[in-house]
């Protein structure tokens, strides 16, 4: 839940916020941050849910959350909808779900 909170906060803060300014100084592109955040968001439920189908559904639902947050950014000062960001979110979710499969197998 903490990671979800950070992603929601980072997605909806105004463009000039100190948090986004600090994130901008990281040695990662904006799209890499999107990718890594959504990779993490999707891996956790796939691995964490006891029932495989529920874990996959929750992991894939992170893309829906990303779509909603991307749309909501247009209401945050200095922010807007970014289709490349949305693509990075989707790529992160897809890779996260795929990478989590062997981990589920190792966990039994």
N, C-alpha and C positions, 0 to 999 in steps of 0.2 A: 504494500500500500504506500510505503514511503516513496518508492520510485515513481509510482503513478502520481503522487502529489507533486514531486519535483517536475515531472514532465508537464503536468497541467499548469503549474506555476510558470515554468519557463515558456510555455506556449502562449500564455495570456498576459504576461507582463508587458507594459508599454516599451516601445523600442529604446527609449532613453534611460531605462532603469539601470541602476548600478549592477544588478545581477547579470543582465544581458551584456553590459559593458565588460564585466569580468569574464563571462563566457567567451566573448569575442577575442579576448587575449590568449585563449588556449590555443595550442598548436594543432587545432583541428578545424576543418571547414564546417560551416553550418550544416551542410548535408551529411557529413560524417557524424556529427553530433546527433542528427535525426536518426540516422541508421543505427548507431550504437544504442541510443535510448530505446528505440522500438525493438531492437534485437533483445535487449535485456527484459523489456516488458513482455515479450512473447515467450521467451525461454522459461521464465519463472512459473507461469501456470501450467505449461506443458509438462514440466518436470514435477511440479508440486501437487497436482491433482492426482488422487488415487485412481480415479477412473480415466482411462486414456482419452475417451471421446470428449469428456468435459474439459480436460486440460487443453486439447486441441481447439475446442470451441472458444475457450477463454483466451488462448494465445492468439487465435485469428481475430477475435473481437478487438484486440488492441489496434488493428488497422481501422476499424470503425471509429474507435475513440480518436485516433489520429486524424481521420477525416473530419470529425466534428470539431476538434480543436483547431485544425487548419482553417476551417470555415469561420470559427469564432474569432480568429485573429484579426479579421477585418474590422472588428469593433474595438480593438485595442489601439490606442494612439501610436501612430507611426508603423503599424504592422499591416500586413495584408495576406491574402491567400497566395501561396506559392506552390505551384504544381510540382516543381522539382523537389520541394520539401516533402510533399505528399508521396512522391515516388520513392524517396529515400525511406520514408516511414514504412511503406509497403515492402520494400526490399529488406529492411531490417526485420519486419515481422516474418516474412517468408523464410529468411535465413535462420532466424531464431527458432521457428517451429521445426525446421529441418535439422538444425544442429542439436536440438533437444532430444530428438528421437533416440540416438545411441545412449544418451545419458539415462533416459527412461529404462532402456534395456539393461544397463549396468546396475541400476538400482533395483531391478527385479520386478 
